Each structure stands twice: as C-alpha cells, then as structure tokens.
Amino acid sequence: MTISTTLSTATYVANGSTTVWPFAFPILADSDVQVIVTDVDGGEETLAPSAYTITGTGSTGGGSVIYPKNGAALTSGNKLTIRRNTAITQPVDLGPGAFYAEVHEGAFDRLTLVAQELQEQLDRAVLVPVGSGLDPAAYLSLAQAASAMSTAAQAAAEAAASTAADYSAAALDVLQTLDGRYPLLSDAITTNATLFVPSQFSSIQSALDSLATRVIARGATVTIKVDDGTYLISSGINANHPQGDKLRIVGNEATPANCVLQVAGMASFDAISTSAGHTLGWLNGFRIRSTLKADLAHNATGILAIQNSIIICGPNIEVDNFYYGIAARDASYIYCPNAVVTNAGDVGIWAFCGSTIVANGAISNNASDVANGYGFGFQAEFGSTLVAENASASGNYKAGIAALSNSTCRTPNATCSSNIGSGFLSWSGGEIECKGSTTNNNSRYGVEVFGYGLVNGIAKNTENALGAYNTFAFCGELGGQGRLATSSGALRIDSYTCTYFNTAGGLQLEIRNTQSAANRLTVTGSPLGDAPSVGVYGSEADIDLKLSPKGSGVVRFGVFSATSDTACNGYITIKDSAGTVRKLMTMA
C-alpha cells in the first residue's frame, strides 16, 4: 500500500455517550495500537488490549477503536488518544528467488510508519538549538523554572480579569502559553482537534458549549464537523468564543444542500451569530432555512455578526426564508463569497450601521415584504460598505442592489435582472460603483436614484419597464416631510427634455420641451367663491390658448342640454384646431 497521511495519533474529548472512536491512519496489526485515557486531572492510563476492539487493520484509510466493549461509556471530559506504535522489528526475510514487489513495498511501509511514530514523539520532546551545546535536561529545567515564575503573572492576570468581562489579549497570552509551547492551563487545546456532530455531540451548540471554558492555543485549530443530514434547531447557535478565529464549523463543503440546519415555521431567532467583538474563523457547507417565508414579525437573520464581530464564510453557504439572510450590523464584518440567499423578507445580504460585507459572486433572489414595501437583494445602509463583484440579484421587490443613507456599494460586473423593482437603487446619499454591470428586464428602472445619490458604470441597461434611468427630479414627501421644497421664493425645476409628474397611479402630467419658447401656460388657484384658471403668459399682446385632443378626440365643456330656454343673444369667438375662426353661440 501507499502511505498518504502523516497522522499517527487521534485524540478525542469524551461526551459520556461515544463508544466508537475513528482513526484516519493505517495500522499493520492490532498489536501496533496503544489506547490511552487521560482523566480531567491529567492522569494517564494505557488500556489493556482486552479492553477494546480494533477495526480496519491493514486498511489505508484507517479504522476505529470500540471502547468500551460493553458497559458505561467514557466519562464526559476525559480524553481518549489512539496512538500507532509499530514494533521496531524487521519481519521480512528476502531469500533468493523471485522479486515480490508487494513484499518489498510492505517492508518500506513499515519503515515509514515507524519513522512517523518517531517524529510524533520528537514533536513532543524538548529540543535545544543546533550548536548551542545545551543539555536538553538542563534546558527543560530552565523552562520549568520560567513556568514557575509565570505563576505570579498568571495570578495577577486572573485578578485583573475578575473586574472585566473578558481577559485582555495580553492576559490571554500569559494564561495560554509559555514560549509558545508549554501550556499553563491544564485544559488548553494545544493541537488540532475535531469534534463530531452527531456521533460525539448531539448538536453544534453542545459542541461549542464543550469549548466554552477551554483555551485554544496558538497554532491549534478546532473543527466542529457536522455529518450530512437535516438538523432541526429550536434556538439560535451562539458561536462566541475568545479564540473563535481558530474555530471552524463545517458541514458538507462540496454540497451544502446535504447538510441542512432547519427551523420549523418562521424563524423568531438568529440561526448562527457572533456578537460583542467575537470572531468565527470559518463557516461553510450548510443550507440554513426556515420551512416558511418570514414576515416582519419574525425578522430574524440566518447568519448574523453584530456589535463589532466577524464571521468568515466559505464559498458554500445557502440561506432560505429568513427575513434577513446574511447581515453584518453595528460595525461588524462578514466575508461570504458565492453565498446564495433566497426568499428573504427585507434584505437578502445586508450591511447595516457602519458594517462591511464582502460577497463577491454571491446570489440574492426573491426578497420581498410586499405589505411593508420592502425587498432588496443586496443593501448597504447607514454608512456601510458592500463589496459584491460578479454578484447576481433577481426577483426582488424593491431593488436588486441598493445603497442607502450615505453607504457605498462596489459591485463591478454584477447582474440585476427581472426584479419587481429597479435593478440598482441609490437613495439618500448612497453611491454604487458598478463598472461593467448589467441591468435588464426589471419592472421599474434599470437605475433609480431617489432623493440624491449616484450610480455609475453600467455597461448594459435594456428592456426595463419604466426606462433605463429615472432621469428626473422628485417633489414628494417622506415621513411627513417634504423634499425639494423652498422656505421662500419660487421652486424651479429645470429639465433638458420633458418633465413628468408621476403618482402611485402612474404618469399624470407631462410638460414637453419647445425650442425658444416665448409664451407659456399658467395655472392659478382661487379663493372661495371664485374659479381656478388656466391661462397663457408671454411678451405678445394677443396669445391664443390651444386645447388639442388626440386623433378624433374633442374638447369637452360642461354638461350638454338638449333644450333651450331662450333665444340666441350673442356669440364667443374661438378657433378650431386648424386655426380657423369660429363663433360659438350663446343664449344667456
């Protein structure tokens, strides 16, 4: 066989129920395995071979240790270590005769396994610098003396920490390691470890809880590995840990649809979150979904970083049916490339209140809360930043990509198509830089600027129902406050071509452009008892007022009566559409 792994040990933390302990390295014989139990006080016991059963002997992929064979499982908190310990012997006798490649390869494999085991022991040994001339035993004594000296610093750090919510970074360094190699806390995690769900822990939260009081030392990483399946969650997963940057939560990193975290009905809690300045170092390989699309009363988030926190996602994350799919709030940061968010309520991917999201290649479709007028695929709001190169948004009620309230979106080569609202929306000082982007087939505009803002760089802007751009000014009201109004003097609206007046019912009035216009229309209100008037104004002494129906349409005046109650007493001079003078008879 070939040896494709350098592993020769596997260590697990017992949970009180696990009896099958896998290992991912080859063994040649059952006698080449040592099983060691470490209790919570650090005491070690090497188990007799009769206490356990081994499977997978001779397999390149490893096997498992079954312990105990019967009776109560190993007590929670204890550790079990599986260590390969190949006998350093040479059992192969190469006599004269034919060359047997498999026999030679087996001998080489044995030497490789022995070398790996020696290296594992060497990695745990005290080494002195090459050429130093130091005695390793003396060097160890120096290290132990330094460790004793650090005890006072440890006590001081703990006393200072008692008045604060968390240890400072400096105090953690004192508590965590000595010279980066000698742990001061007996329960520190100093090597890479994997916690398995559900074989070791029933849920992600229970695995996280087991780490709550443990320090993850520098250079070590803890992975919570979740097997394929659908896991019903009835409360949020709190991923806060002081060394959360060394923490990985992974499902099926190739096919996230095979590892589902599911909420029954509409979610009333955030599925996975970090807060209060914590970091989650890696989250990948999950579909996070509610079984029903959320409404405003259930405004929870699938993945949430809040209060100056950080979440780093891998490229295979899906969120479905949460009111907010992925959200960074209150000066937080989320990295979620290629994330897929569907059926959100207000916003699919949302940077809020001074936060930043990097979502290159992400997809956010079908966000809608029609009752409240919400539904954005991507949105940066209140001084936030969104980076979403090559992103895609469609089917969203309000807009595909939006920058609101002095926020910035950088979305080059993005595509916003078939949204119920506009493709790109800038509102109240938002700015979107979208060089090379495409917006088409949206039910409003390709690019819509509301109030004041900026969108620039669109490469393709076609087949949008109300046009490519909303190239006009707004006079309106929001929150009881008028906009584009003046406190004194006239309000002037200048347009290069036409001016439109639009309401919720559609376009109501159009003022068309005439080159070198000298005469104009006036509309004047009136006090009680009088009638408003429509008139003309200009420098000429006599100016006609022309009313022009379309096609065979006619101008309508008042209510027609089929009878007359008096004889003709005069006429009013008018002109028809051709300018010919006509006389309109009067009777009173």
N, C-alpha and C positions, 0 to 999 in steps of 0.2 A: 504494500500500500504506500501512498504518499502521505507526508505529514504537512498539512496546510495550515495548522494553527500553532501558535507558540504557547497556548494556555496549558497549564499543568495543575491548576487548582481552581476550585469554585467554592465560594463562601456564601452562606445564606443566613438570614435572621429568622428564627422560628416565630410562627404566629399561633402556636397552640393547636393547629389542626393539620398541617402539612406532614405527609409521611413519604412522599416521593420527591427526591432531590436530583434534578438532572445535572449532568456534566457534559461539556462540549469538546472533550479531548479524547484521543484514543488510548486504550489500555490493552496490553498484551495478555494479561492473566488477572484473575480476581485477586491473587496474592500481591499484585502490584499496586493495590489501592489501600490508602490509610483514610479512615474516617475519624475526625477529631471533633469533639463537642467542647465549646467554650462557654462557661456559665457567665452570669451577669457580673460576677466579681473578678472575671479574668482567669479563673482556674480552667485548666485544660485536661481532657480525658481522651486518650486514644482508644476507640472502641475495639473490642474483640471481633474478628471476622464473623463469628457466630451470631453477632447481634444484628447483622444487616444482610441484605441480599443485593447482588450487583447484576444489572442487565447491560447488554451492549458490549460485552467483552469481544475485542477483535474488530469492532466497527470503527471506521474512520470518523464518523460523526459523533462518537461518544455514546453515552447511555444514561443510566440513572442508578442511584442508590435508594433502596427501600429501607427506611428506618423510622420507627422500629418495625419489626416484622409483625408484631401484634401489640396490643395494649395501648396505653395513652401516648399521644403524640408528644414531641419535644416541647417543653415549656416555652411559652412566648417570651421573647427577649434573649434567649440563648442563641448561640451561633453554631452552625454545623459547617465544617470545612471538609471538602473532598480533595485529597491530595494524591497524585500519582507518585509512586515510589518504586520504580523499576529496580529489580535486583541487578547489581553491577556484576554480572556474570556473562560469559560468552558460551552459550549452549550449542552453537552451530559447529559441527565437525565437517569441514570441507575435505573429504577424501579424494583420491584420484577417480577420474571418470568424467562423466558429462558435466557441463556447466548449467546449473539450475538458477536462472535469473531470479526467480521468486525467493529462493533460499538466501541468495546474496542480498536482495532488497530487504528481506526481513531482518538480517543482521544489521544493515545500515539503519533501518528504522529504530532498532533497539538502541543503537548508539545515539541517535538523535533524541529519543525520549530521555535517555539518561542525561544528555547534555542540557536539555530543557529543565530537568529537575534540579540539576546542579546550579543552573542560572537562577532558578527561583529561590534557592537557598542563599545564593550570593547576593541577590537583591535585598534580602532581609539582614545581611551582615553589615557590621561596622567596617567601613573602608577608610584607609588613610591615603593622603595624596601620594601619587607616584614620586619617588625620590625624596620623600620627606624624612625617611629614616625613623618615623614614629612607630612605636609598638602599638598594634591595634588595641590590646587590652588597656594600655595607658590612655589611649585616645578615648576609649569608652568611659574610663573613669573621669576624664575631663568633661565629657558630655553629661555624665550623670551629675557631676558637681554643678555644671551650668543649669541642669534641670532643677536641682535643689535650690539654687539661687533664684530661679524664676518663680518659685512658690510664693515668695513675698509679693512679687509683681502681680501674680495671679490673684492673690487675696485682695490687693489694692484695686485691681480692675473690677473684681466682683463687687466690692464695697461701693465703688463709684457707680457701677451699673444698677445697683439697687434703687438709685434715685432717678433712673431713666427708664424709658420703655424698652430700649434695646441696648446691647453692648455697642460701643463705638467700634469703628474699624480697627483702631489700634488695640483696644482691649480684646477683640476677637483674635487678632494676630497672636497676642500673648497666650490666650487660652487655647488656641488651635494648634500651634506647632512650636517646637524649639528647633532652630536652624533648619526649618522647612521639612524635617524628617522625623522628629521624635514627638509624638502626640502627648500633650499634657492631660487631655481628657481621656479617661479610660474607655469612653463610649464613642470616641470620634471615629468617623469613617475615613480611613486613610488610603484605601484602594478603590478602584471602580467596583460598583455593586449594582445588581439588578434585582428589583422587586417585581414579582409576577402577579398579575391580576387575571383570572380569579384563583389560580392554583395556590398562591400564598396568602393573598389578601382579597377579601370579597369585593372591594371597590377601590377606585383611585383615591378617594378621600381617606379610607382606612390605611392605605399605603403611605399617604402623606402624613397622616397622624403619627405613624410609627417613627417618622423622622423629626417630629416637632422638637424634641429635646436633644437631638444629636447634631453635632457639628460635622459638616462635610469639608474635610481638609483640602488644602491647596493641592492641585494635581489630581484630585479624585472627582469622579462623576457618578451620580446615582441615577439610574434609569428605571422608571416605572413602566413596565412592558405590559400592555393590555392585549389579551388574545382576541381574535375575531369573535364577533357576536353582537347582540343588541343588549345594552345595559340601561335599565330604567333608573333614572335619577330623580329623586323626590326633593332634593335640596341642592344648593349650589356647591361647587367644588372650589374650596379656598386653597389656592396654590402658594400662599405666602410661606416663605422660608428664608431665614437670614442669609443663607448661601444658595438662594434659588437660581443664581446664574449657573450653578453646577448641577442643576436638576433637569432631567429630561422626562417628558410624558409622551409616550409613543403608542400608537395603535398599529393599523396596517398602513405602512408608509408607501406602499405601492397602490393599494386600492382602498381608500378611506371609507367607501360605502360598505365595506365588510366589517367595520368596527364603529358601531353607532352608539352615541350617548343620547338617550331619548327621554323627553318629558311628555307625560300624558296630558293631553289637552293643551291649553295655552300656558306658556311658562310665566310664572309670577316671581321667578328668581333668576339671577345671572348664572349661566351654566358653569363657566370657568372664569375665575377672576384673580387678579392680584391687586393689592392696594397698599397705601402707606409707604411708598418708596421701595417696594419689593420687586424682584425680577424673577421671571420664569424663563430659564435658558433655552428651552426647546419644547414645542408642542406641535405634533404632526401625526397625520394618519387617522383622523377622525371625521365622521359626519355627526354634527351636533344639531338636533332637530326637535321641534315640538310637533305633536301629531295634529294640532290645529293652528292655523294662522293667527298670530296675536293681534289684539286690538289695543287701543290706548290705555285701557285699564290694566293691561298686562304688558307694560312697557319694559320688559326685561331684555337682557343682552346675551347673546351666545358666548362671545369671548370679550371680556372687559378688563382694561387696565385703567385704574383710577388713582388719583392722588399721587402723581409723580412716580408711577410704576412703569414697568417694562415687560412686554411679552414678545418673545421671538418665536414665530411660527415657521414650520417647514412648508414646502410647496404643495402639500396635500391636506388641505383643511376645507371642509364644507359646512355651511351653517344654513338651516332652513326653518322658516316660520317663526323666527324671533322678531320682536318689534324692532330691535336693533341687532344686526348680525354681528359685526365686529366693531367695537368702539374703544377709542382712547379718549379719556376725559381728564380735565384738570391737570394739565402739564404732564401728560403721560405719553408713552411711545409704544407703537405696535409695528412689527415687521411681519407682513403676511403676503409674500409673493404668491401669485397664482391662486389665491383663495377664491372660493366660489360661494356666493351668498345669494339665496333665493327667497322670495316671498316675505321680505321684511315688511314692517309697517311704515315707520317714519323714514329710516335710513338703513341701507344695507351696510355700508362701510363708512364710519363717522368719526372725524377728528373734531373735538369739541373743547373749547376754553383753553387755548394755548397748547394744544397737543399736536402730535405728529404721527401720521400713518404712512408707511411705505408699502404700497400694494401693487407693485409692478406685475402686469399680466393678470390681474385679478378680474373676476366677473361678478357683477351685481345686477340681478334681474328681478323685475316684478315687485318692486317695493311700492306699497300703496296703503294709504289710510284715507279712503275717499270721503268718509264722513267728516274728517277734520282737515282735508285738503293737503295731506302730507304724502310723501312717496318719492324719495331720492335714492338713486343707485349709489353714488358716492357723494359725500358732502364734507367740506371743511367749514367750521363755524366759530365765530368769536375768536379771531386772532390765531387760528390754527393753520396747519400745513398738511396738504395731502399730495403725495407723490405716487402717481399711478400710470407709469409708462406702459403702452400697449394694453391698457385696460379696456373692458367692454361693458356697456350698460344698455339694457333694452327692457321694454315693458313697464318702466317706472312712471308713476302717476304724475309727479311734478317735474322731474328732470332726471336726465341720466347722470350728469356730473355737475355739481354746484359749488360755488364759492360764495359764502355769505359773510356779512359783518366783518369786513377787513381781514378776511382769510385769503389764502393762496392755494391754488391747485396747479401742480405741474404735471400735465398729462399728455406728453407728446405721443403721437401715433395711436391715440385712443379712438374707439369707435362707439358712438352713441346713435343707435338706430331703433326705430319702431317704439319709441317711448310715447306714452299717452300725453305727457307734457312736452317740454322742449329738450333738445339734445344737451346743450350746455347752458347753464344759467348762472349769471353773476348778479348779486343783489347786495345793496348797501355797502359798497366799497370792496366787494370781493374781486379777485383777479385770477383769471385762468390763462395759463400759457399752455397752448395745445398744438404746437407745431406739428404739421403732418397728420392731423386728426381728421376723422370722417364723421359727419352727422347727416343722416338721411332718413326719410320716411317717418319722421316724428310728427305727432298730431298737432303740435304748436309750431314753434320756430326751430330752426337749426341752432341758432344762437340767440339767447334772450338776455338782455341787460335790463334789470329792474331797479329803478331809483338811480343809482350811479355805480359803475363798475367797469370792468374791462375783460374782454375775451379776445385773444389774438392767436393767429397761427393756423386757422382751419384750412385744410387742403382741399376737402371735398364737402360741399354743402348743398344737397339736392333733394328735391321731392318732399320737402317739409310743408305741411298743410297750410300754414299761415305765412310761409316765406322763409328765406334763408336767415334773415335778421329782422328783429323788431326795431327798425331804424326810425324811431320817433320818440318824442318826449312824452312823459306821463304827467297828467294833472289828476291827482287822486287823493285818497285818504287811507290811512292805515293806523289801526289802534286809536281811532278818534282824532288823529292828527292829519292835517292837510299837508301835501307836498307840492313843491313848485308854486307856492303861493307867496305874495308880497305883502309886507306890512303897510306900505304906502306906495302910491303911484301905480302905473299900469303894469300888467303882466304881458310880456311879449314872447310869442313862440315863433321862432324862425325855422323854416324847413326849406330844403333845397328844391324839393319837387312838390309833393302833396302833403297835406296834414289830415290826419284821421282822428275821429272821436269814436272810441270803442267802449262798450259796456259789456256786462256779463251776457247780455242777449245777442251780442255781435256788433258789427260795424254800424254806427248810427248816422254819422255825418262825415262827408269828405269835402275838403276845401282844395280845389285844383289850382295848379300853377298857370298863370298867364304872363307871358313876357311883357315887360314895360307897362305893367298895369298902372292906370291913372285914376280909374273910377273903382269904387268898392261898395260892398254891401254893408249895411248897418242893421243891427238888431237891437231894439231898445225896449226895455221894460216899461211898466206904467204904474201909477198909484191906483188906489181903489177908485172905481167908477170910470176908469179910462181903459183903453185897449193897448196892449203892446203893439209895436210897429216894426215892420221890415222896410227899410229904405235904402237909398243909394247916396253916396257922397263922392265928390270929385271936384276938379277945378272948373269944369264946364258949367255953363248957366243952365242948360237943359240936358238931363240924363234920363233915359228910359230905364225901367225896371223890367227885365225879361224873365218870364217863367217858361221853361222849356220842358214839356213832358217828353217821355221816351217813346219813339215809334209812333203808333196810332193813339197813344195815351193823350188825355186832355187835362187842362187845368180845372180844378174843382172849386166852386164857390158856394158856400151856404147850403140851404135846403130848397129844393125846387117845389113850386106850387103850380098846379095845372089850371088855376082860375085867376082872373084879375079883378080887383075890386075898384079900379079907377082907370081913367084914360091915360094914355101916354102924356107925360108932362115934360120930357126932355131926353137928353142922352149923355153918355160918358164916352169920351174918345179913348180908344185903345188901339193897339196894333196887334196883328196876328204874328205867327212865328216867322213869316217871310218879311215882316216889317211894313206890311200894308195897313194903312189907317182904317180902322173900323169904328162904328158908332154903336154903343151899347145902350138900348132904350131903357129909360127909367119911368116909373109910374108914381113915384111919390118923392 
